[in-house]
Amino acid sequence: MHNYYQPEIETAPREKIIEIQNEKIVKQVRYVYNNVPYYKKLMDKQGVSPDDIKSIDDIKKLPFLTKDDLREAYPYGLLGTDLKNCVRIQSTSGTTGRRVVAFYTQHDIDLWEECCARAIVAAGGTNEDVCQISYGYGLFTGGPGLNGGSHKVGCLTLPMSSGNTDRQIQFMMDLKATILCCTPSYAAYIAESLAERGYKPEDNHLKAGIFGAEPWTEEMRKSIEKNLGIKAYDIYGLTETSGPGVSFECEEQSGMHINEDHFYAEIINPNTGEVLPDGSKGELVFTSLDKQGFPLLRYRTRDICILTREKCSCGRTHVKMCKPMGRSDDMLIIRGVNVFPSQIETVLLNDGYAANYQIIVDRVNNTDTLDVNVEITPEMLSDTTMGISEREAQLVSDLKAMLGIKAKVHIVEPKTIARSEGKAVRVIDKRKI
Ligand code: DLL
C-alpha cells in the first residue's frame, strides 16, 4: 500500500505534469516580468519577452538568477507583490550581503506546507502520528516548514525546535513521538544521547525520521536507522525556493522526488550555463512555477546534483534528484547552518586582525565542529589592556552574532599560520561526506 498526500498530482502521468508546467510557466514569467522590475531588466537585457515563453522548453531563454542578484536586490528587489499581500518572512543567517530574505503570501505558505506534507506522508505519516520537529524554528525554514506540513497531515505536532537534548528526549519518550524531523547530525546526536541514558533502539516509539538541510551519507543513514530503530528519509530545499520540501524521499530511499508541479528543475554546466541532459552531473537550477512573494526564475542553487526519471516503485512520477554531491561555491554547512568563509573573515578584520587565519571544520561524535585559528597582530601583542582569553571570548561572541553558531577560537602567535604562495588554503574540512 502506497501513501500519498496528493495522489492525483504525485502520481500524475508525465504528460499531465508537463501540461501543468507549460501552463504555469507562461503565466509565471508574465507575472514576474510585470511585478519584479529587477528581473524585467535582466530579461530586457537578454532580449527575451514574456511572449517568447510558450512552453516549459522555452525556459532556456530566460536569464539565471544567482546569490549575487539576491545580494544586489536585497531586501525588496525580487519581491513579486505588495508587502501588504505577504504574511511571512524567512531568512538564512549571515551578513546583509549573504543573507537570503524570502517573502511569502498565504498562497506561498500553503503550497510550501503541502510540499512538506507530501514528504511526511511519503515517510509513512498519518493523523495518528506524533511528529517531533527538532529543526530550528524562527527565521530558519526547517522548523516552520515541517511544522506546517505536520499540521496539514494532521499529526500531533511537537514544535521542539533544536537544542536542549534532555528535553527533546523527555518529550520523545513521554509523548511517544513516532516521527522525528531534524538535521541528520542532530538525529545522530539524539541517538547517541538516548543510548547514553540507557535506552535501546526498541525503547522509543519512533518509526521514521525526515532529515535534511545538510549533506549526509548512506553510511550515516544506516547508522541512524540502526541506532534509533527507524527508517530515515532525506528531504531537500532552500530558503530561496521556500524551504524544505522542494524534494523528498519515498519508501524506495533512492533519491528525492522533486515537487515538479511547483518547482521546475534543470541541471546546468556551472561554467558555461549550458543545460545538460538527465543523468548528467551539474548545478541544480530551480524555477518556482507559482510562488507570488519571492518568485525566483532559474535560480542557481550551487548544489551539484544528478536528475533521473527512472520509474519509481512508489508510484510517484516526479523526477528524482540524488543527494547533493557538493557545491560549486565555497559555502559550508555547519550544524545545518550555511556559513561562508568570507563572513568569518569579515568578523576577524572588523576586530582588527589581519587575514592570517584558518578555518577547521570537523565532525566529532556526529556533531560538526568549527575552529578558527587566527594570528594575533604585533600591535595587539603590545597592547596589554586586553588578554588573549578576553580577545578569544570577544571573537567567539562576534562570530556567533555573524554566523548564528558557536565557533572555538584560538589566537596564535604572529607568523605561525603557514603562508601560501598561491591560493590560500583557509578552509580545512575534515568531514567525510
Ligand atoms: O536548509 C532548508 C531545509 C530545512 C532543507 C530543513 C531540509 C530540511 P537553507 O538554510 O537555505 O535551507 O540551505 C539550503 O542546504 O542549497 C543545500 O546546499 C543544503 N541542503 C538542504 N537540504 C539538503 C539535503 C535549508 N537534504 C542549502 N542534503 C541547500 C544535502 C542539503 N544538502
Residues whose N, C-alpha, C, O or C-beta is under 5 A from the ligand:
A	BS01	DLL	T92 T141 G142 F211 G212 A213 E214 P215 D234 I235 Y236 G237 L238 T239 G243 P244 T301 D303 P324 G336
